Amino acid sequence: MLALAWFLLAAALAAAIAFVLTRPPYHPEPILVFSAAVPPEPLSLLPAPAPLSAAEPPAAAGEAPRLAGLQSAPLAGSGIEETAAGELLVAREAGPTPEEAAPDTTAGAEQLAARPAVPAPLPPPPDAPPAWQRFAADFSNPQGRPLVAVVISGLGLSEAATEAAIRRLPSEITLSFSPYARRLDEWIALARAHGHEVLLDLPMEPESYPRDDPGPGALLTSLGPQENRARLQWVLGRGSAYVGLTGVMGSRFVASEESLEPVLRDVADRGLIFVDNRPGDGAAVEMLAAALELPLLVNDRTLDGQQASRPAIDARLAEIERLALTHGRALAIAHPYPVSLERLAEWSAGLPGRGIALAPVSALLR
């Protein structure tokens, strides 16, 4: 019996060793990092994306179109965590941060350029209200409280970040979508169904160009008025039912009155708001807006520009509240980073108790 027991034990051990040696090796699933030019697969909650019908206008001669720096925003569950102080930490297996390495998106830009252009919406009839009034979100402030408007810029490049902003933020927060994103009409329709007012991002040339590249559709001082207006028309044709445009970068472009005037004239003719993100002194923008009777709103604070951390965002939100209480209204711009969305959701819930009303951007003009 003892010999039989030893025999069975040896046989079992041999079988286990054979199983380990012959099983296929295990390969963990890779973590994918998506860029603006290579969006992730569609979410099941929305229909499959239709082919884009709008095209990027041709780049200037000798200009290599890129989307550097337009990588999708950090997402919860994508390897990004926060310390107790709110600082962002990025797990190495999730890939480099946008600051560490911008993806090579030349192929994606070329695919955009290959698609036929769609004309921008026609200006409204002379007797119709301007577009910013027709598509404004419902808002009332019967108690006459000071107003704070917040714009989330750069949406549509990341599906998870975009859906989080649409579904988790109060409807009074305005959402601004990148023209480089796919399925813009679907995202805009979803945002409006949740009560959000909608803008489109307008990429423009910064002082640091070409080191910082606003993408192949950006307005550039090196281009003539006709080409810049064509690029503006491409941006305007990327969506519908929006109230205006949010400037993205643009410190060099908005300082050039010669380049800026024909663009702002077209924006004014279409009855749209222009949200100046104030990358420079803004003197040319204000002067032209007054001459063209263009509805202009100026960013007072960027919540997560230099440092996307909980303490920094909270400090800027406190500044925005002080500005609203002092001047009756204030405007802030943020990006769809997880920490930004989390702080905005918590901060906005306490505004009524502090005597301040959260409002869509159009309410600042009413």
C-alpha positions in Angstrom: 0.0 0.0 0.0 2.8 2.4 0.8 4.4 1.8 -2.5 1.1 2.4 -4.3 0.7 5.7 -2.5 4.1 6.8 -3.5 3.4 5.8 -7.1 0.2 7.8 -7.2 1.8 10.9 -5.7 4.7 10.8 -8.2 2.2 10.4 -11.1 0.2 13.5 -9.9 3.4 15.5 -9.6 4.5 14.6 -13.1 1.1 15.5 -14.5 1.2 19.0 -12.8 4.7 19.7 -14.1 3.6 18.7 -17.6 0.6 21.0 -17.5 2.7 24.0 -16.4 5.3 23.4 -19.1 2.8 22.9 -21.9 0.2 25.7 -21.2 0.4 28.8 -23.4 2.1 31.8 -21.9 0.0 34.6 -20.4 0.2 38.0 -21.9 -1.6 40.8 -20.1 -3.9 43.1 -22.1 -2.0 46.3 -23.2 -3.1 49.7 -21.9 -3.9 51.9 -24.9 -3.4 55.6 -24.9 -5.5 57.4 -27.6 -4.7 60.7 -29.3 -6.9 63.2 -30.9 -6.2 61.8 -34.3 -6.8 58.2 -33.3 -10.0 58.1 -31.2 -11.0 55.1 -29.1 -13.7 52.6 -30.2 -17.2 54.0 -29.8 -19.1 53.5 -26.5 -22.0 51.2 -26.5 -24.3 53.9 -25.4 -24.0 55.8 -28.7 -24.4 54.6 -32.3 -21.3 53.6 -34.2 -19.6 56.7 -35.7 -20.4 57.7 -39.2 -17.5 58.7 -41.5 -16.6 62.4 -41.0 -18.1 64.6 -43.6 -16.0 67.6 -42.9 -12.4 68.2 -43.9 -9.4 70.0 -42.6 -8.6 72.8 -45.0 -5.3 72.3 -46.8 -2.2 73.4 -44.8 -0.1 76.2 -46.0 2.8 75.4 -48.4 5.6 73.7 -46.5 3.6 73.3 -43.4 3.5 69.8 -41.9 0.0 69.4 -40.3 0.2 68.0 -36.8 -2.0 67.7 -33.8 0.8 67.8 -31.2 -0.3 68.6 -27.7 -3.9 67.6 -28.4 -3.7 64.2 -26.8 -6.9 63.2 -25.0 -7.3 64.4 -21.5 -6.3 62.1 -18.5 -9.1 59.7 -17.6 -10.1 58.0 -14.4 -9.1 54.4 -14.6 -6.4 55.1 -17.2 -3.4 54.9 -14.9 -3.7 58.4 -13.5 -4.1 58.9 -9.8 -3.9 61.7 -7.3 -2.0 62.2 -4.1 -3.7 63.4 -0.9 -2.7 66.9 -1.9 -4.4 66.6 -5.3 -1.2 66.3 -7.5 -1.6 64.1 -10.6 0.5 60.9 -10.7 0.7 58.9 -13.9 1.4 55.1 -13.7 4.2 54.2 -16.1 2.3 51.4 -17.8 -0.3 53.8 -18.9 2.1 55.6 -21.3 3.7 59.0 -21.2 1.7 62.1 -20.2 0.9 64.8 -22.9 3.7 66.9 -21.4 6.2 64.1 -21.8 5.6 63.1 -25.3 3.0 64.2 -27.9 2.0 61.5 -30.3 2.8 61.5 -33.9 -0.5 62.2 -35.5 0.5 63.2 -39.0 -1.4 60.2 -40.4 -4.6 61.3 -38.6 -4.2 64.8 -39.9 -3.8 63.6 -43.4 -7.0 61.5 -43.1 -8.8 64.6 -42.0 -7.5 66.5 -45.0 -8.7 63.8 -47.4 -12.3 64.2 -46.5 -14.6 66.6 -48.4 -15.4 69.9 -46.8 -18.8 70.8 -45.4 -19.9 74.5 -45.7 -20.5 76.4 -42.5 -24.1 77.1 -41.5 -25.6 80.1 -43.3 -26.1 83.3 -41.4 -29.7 83.6 -40.0 -32.2 85.8 -41.8 -32.1 89.5 -40.9 -35.3 89.3 -38.8 -34.2 86.1 -36.8 -32.6 86.3 -33.4 -28.8 85.7 -33.5 -27.5 82.2 -33.1 -26.3 82.7 -29.6 -29.8 83.5 -28.5 -31.5 80.8 -30.6 -29.4 78.1 -29.1 -28.9 79.5 -25.6 -29.8 77.2 -22.7 -32.7 78.1 -20.5 -31.7 80.1 -17.5 -33.3 82.4 -15.0 -31.9 84.3 -12.0 -35.0 85.7 -10.2 -33.0 86.5 -7.0 -30.5 88.6 -9.0 -27.5 86.7 -7.6 -23.9 87.3 -9.0 -23.2 84.9 -11.9 -20.4 82.5 -12.5 -20.0 80.8 -15.9 -17.6 77.9 -16.5 -16.5 76.6 -19.9 -15.0 73.1 -20.3 -12.8 73.3 -23.4 -11.2 70.5 -25.4 -14.1 68.0 -25.3 -14.7 65.3 -27.9 -11.1 64.0 -28.1 -11.7 61.5 -25.3 -15.0 59.7 -25.2 -14.7 58.9 -21.4 -13.8 62.4 -20.5 -16.5 63.9 -22.7 -19.2 61.6 -21.4 -18.2 62.4 -17.8 -18.4 66.1 -18.4 -21.8 65.8 -20.1 -23.4 63.5 -17.5 -21.7 64.5 -14.2 -21.4 68.2 -14.4 -24.4 70.6 -13.7 -26.3 71.6 -16.8 -25.4 75.2 -16.3 -21.7 74.5 -17.1 -21.0 75.2 -20.8 -19.2 72.6 -22.9 -16.8 73.5 -25.7 -15.9 70.8 -28.3 -12.7 70.5 -30.3 -13.2 70.7 -34.1 -10.7 67.8 -34.4 -13.0 65.4 -32.6 -15.1 62.8 -34.3 -18.9 62.5 -34.0 -19.4 66.1 -33.0 -23.1 66.3 -33.8 -23.7 63.2 -31.6 -21.8 64.7 -28.7 -23.5 68.1 -29.1 -26.9 66.5 -29.2 -26.1 64.5 -26.1 -24.8 67.7 -24.3 -27.9 69.7 -25.3 -30.2 66.9 -24.2 -28.6 67.2 -20.7 -29.2 70.9 -20.7 -25.7 72.1 -21.5 -25.0 75.1 -23.7 -22.4 74.3 -26.4 -19.4 76.1 -27.9 -16.8 75.1 -30.5 -13.1 75.5 -29.9 -11.3 77.8 -32.3 -7.5 76.8 -32.5 -5.2 79.8 -33.1 -1.5 80.4 -33.4 0.3 81.0 -30.0 3.6 82.9 -29.5 5.3 79.5 -29.0 4.3 78.2 -32.4 5.5 75.8 -33.9 6.8 74.4 -30.7 3.3 74.4 -29.4 1.1 73.4 -32.4 -2.7 74.1 -32.3 -3.3 71.6 -35.1 -3.8 71.6 -38.9 -6.9 73.7 -38.8 -5.5 76.5 -36.7 -5.7 80.2 -37.8 -2.1 81.4 -38.4 -0.6 84.9 -38.9 1.4 83.5 -41.8 -1.7 82.8 -43.8 -3.8 85.4 -45.8 -7.3 86.5 -44.8 -8.9 84.1 -47.4 -7.1 81.0 -46.0 -7.8 81.9 -42.4 -11.5 82.5 -43.2 -11.6 79.1 -45.0 -10.2 77.5 -41.9 -12.8 79.3 -39.8 -15.6 78.0 -42.1 -14.3 74.5 -41.7 -14.5 74.8 -37.9 -18.0 76.3 -38.1 -19.1 73.5 -40.3 -18.0 70.8 -37.8 -21.1 71.1 -35.7 -24.5 72.7 -35.2 -26.7 74.3 -32.5 -23.7 76.0 -30.8 -23.8 79.6 -29.3 -20.2 80.6 -30.2 -16.5 79.9 -30.3 -13.9 79.5 -27.6 -10.4 80.7 -28.4 -7.7 78.0 -28.0 -4.1 79.2 -27.6 -3.9 82.2 -30.0 -1.6 84.7 -28.2 0.2 85.6 -31.4 -2.9 85.5 -33.6 -5.2 87.7 -31.5 -2.4 90.3 -31.2 -2.5 90.8 -35.0 -5.3 93.1 -35.9 -4.8 92.5 -39.6 -5.2 88.7 -39.2 -7.9 88.9 -36.5 -10.3 91.4 -38.1 -11.7 89.3 -41.0 -12.2 86.3 -38.7 -14.1 88.2 -36.0 -16.2 89.9 -38.7 -17.3 86.4 -39.9 -18.1 85.4 -36.4 -20.1 88.5 -35.7 -22.0 88.1 -39.0 -23.1 84.7 -37.9 -24.5 85.9 -34.6 -22.1 84.0 -32.5 -20.3 84.7 -29.2 -16.5 84.8 -29.0 -15.0 83.6 -25.8 -11.5 85.1 -25.5 -9.3 82.8 -23.4 -7.1 85.8 -22.9 -3.7 84.5 -23.8 -2.4 88.0 -24.2 -3.5 91.6 -23.3 -6.6 91.3 -25.5 -6.6 94.9 -26.6 -7.1 94.0 -30.3 -9.9 91.6 -29.5 -11.8 94.1 -27.4 -11.4 97.0 -30.0 -12.5 94.8 -32.9 -15.4 93.3 -31.0 -16.7 96.7 -30.1 -16.4 97.9 -33.7 -18.1 94.8 -35.2 -20.8 94.6 -32.4 -19.5 91.1 -31.7 -20.7 89.5 -28.4 -17.5 89.1 -26.5 -16.8 87.3 -23.2 -13.4 87.3 -21.6 -11.9 84.5 -19.5 -11.1 85.7 -15.9 -9.3 82.5 -14.8 -8.1 79.3 -16.3 -8.7 76.7 -13.5 -6.2 74.1 -14.5 -3.7 75.8 -16.9 -0.4 75.7 -15.2 -1.1 73.1 -12.5 -4.0 70.6 -12.5 -4.1 69.9 -8.8 -6.8 70.0 -6.2 -5.4 72.8 -4.2 -4.6 74.9 -7.3 -8.1 74.5 -8.8 -9.8 75.2 -5.4 -7.7 78.4 -5.1 -8.8 79.6 -8.5 -12.4 78.7 -7.9 -12.3 80.9 -4.8 -10.8 83.7 -6.9 -13.7 83.3 -9.4 -16.2 83.6 -6.6 -14.6 86.8 -5.3 -14.7 88.3 -8.8 -18.3 87.4 -9.2 -19.2 89.0 -5.8 -17.2 92.1 -6.7 -18.3 92.6 -10.3 -21.6 90.8 -10.5 -20.3 88.1 -12.9 -17.2 86.1 -13.7 -16.0 83.5 -16.3 -13.6 80.6 -15.9 -12.3 78.0 -18.4 -11.2 74.5 -17.5 -10.3 71.2 -19.2 -11.8 67.7 -18.9 -9.1 66.4 -16.5 -10.5 64.0 -13.8 -9.5 66.3 -10.9 -11.0 69.4 -12.7 -14.4 67.6 -13.2 -14.4 66.3 -9.6 -13.6 69.7 -8.1 -16.2 71.5 -10.3 -18.9 69.1 -9.4 -18.3 69.5 -5.6 -17.7 73.3 -5.8 -20.9 74.0 -7.9 -23.1 72.1 -5.4 -22.3 74.7 -2.7 -22.7 77.8 -4.8 -26.3 78.5 -3.9 -25.5 78.5 -0.2 -22.8 81.2 -0.9 -25.2 83.4 -2.7 -23.9 82.8 -6.3 -25.6 81.4 -9.3 -23.9 79.1 -11.8 -24.9 80.2 -15.3 -24.3 79.3 -19.0 -22.1 81.7 -20.9 -25.0 83.3 -22.7 -26.4 84.5 -19.4 -23.5 86.8 -19.0 -24.7 88.7 -22.1 -28.4 88.9 -21.2 
